[in-house]
Structures are given as structure tokens and as C-alpha cells.
């Protein structure tokens, strides 16, 4: 998780934002990623419930 967080901060800095190089927000990062995954799964579920491939990928990422 720390590596993904660092990449996110690098991209934030590249877009002119204020990166968190001290990793003070790292504790909240897993909860934020989980929330994004849950919302993405809801969108996939609403779009197509018959296709097994997206369902399997989202189930893997969410849990």
C-alpha cells in the first residue's frame, strides 16, 4: 500500500498539488481505496450483471 500511496503523491506533485511525502495520510489510504472499489463495483453491477469477467475482477479488488 505504501508504494501505491507514494505513486499517488508523485502524481499529485506532478499536477501541481501538495504531496504528502511524510506519509501522514497513509493510514486513511486503505479506507479510501476500499471506498473507491465499492463505488466502482456498484457502477459495474448497474451496467452489466451478466458478464463474469468484470464481476470477477471487481470482486477480487474489493475483498
DANORVEN-V650321 format. One line per field, one symbol per residue. psi: psi as a letter, one per 30 degrees, with the letter a starting at -180 (. if undefined). burial: # if it has 16 or more other ideal C-beta (glycine too) atoms within 10 Angstrom, else .. Layout:
psi=???
burial=???
This chain:
psi=eeeeeeeeeeeeefggajliffhfgeefeeeeeeeeeeeeeeeeeeejffkeeeeeeeeefe.
burial=....#..##..........#........#.......#...#..#.........#...#.....
